[in-house]
């Protein structure tokens, strides 16, 4: 679990300057963690998507 959370944090840091590469990074996370996906991972990604929409619409 800690590995996937670390990947989410690195992705968040990577997309903060601009939101363009978000979709590719999101798909990469899903592909890398396909075997490890669980309810917690889904909730983290769902929250991450909502936050990215808030930040991108604010600009």
N, C-alpha and C positions, 0 to 999 in steps of 0.2 A: 504493500500500500504506500509506503513512504517513497518508493521509487516513482510511482505515478504522480503523487502529489508534488514531488520535486520537478517533474516534467511540466506540470501545470504552472508552477511558479516561474520556471524559466520561460515558458511560453508567454505568460502575462508580462514579464519584463521585456520580452522581445517585441510585443505588439503595442506597448504603451506609446511609443513615439508616433506610430501611425497604424491604422487598422487594416491596411491593405492585405498583408499576408495572413490575416487571422484564419480565413477559411482553410488554407492549405495546412497551417500548423494544427488546427483543430482536427482535420482529417488524419494527419500524421499521428496525433496522440491516440485517436481511436484505433488506427491500424496497429500501432505498437502495443497497445494494451487490450487487444481484442480478447485474448484468453483470460485477462484479469479483470474484465469489466464487471462491476457489481453495482448495487444501488448507490453506494457512497460516491463512486466515480461518476455515475450518472448525475447525481445531485450537484457535484462540484462543477461538472461541465455545464449543466443547465444554468447555474448561478453565474458562471463565467460568461456564457452567452448573453445573459441579461445585462451584466456589467459592461460588456463590450458595446452593446447597443446604446446604453446610456452615455458612455464616453464618446462614441462616434457621433451621436446625434447632438451632443453638446458643443462639438467643434463647429 
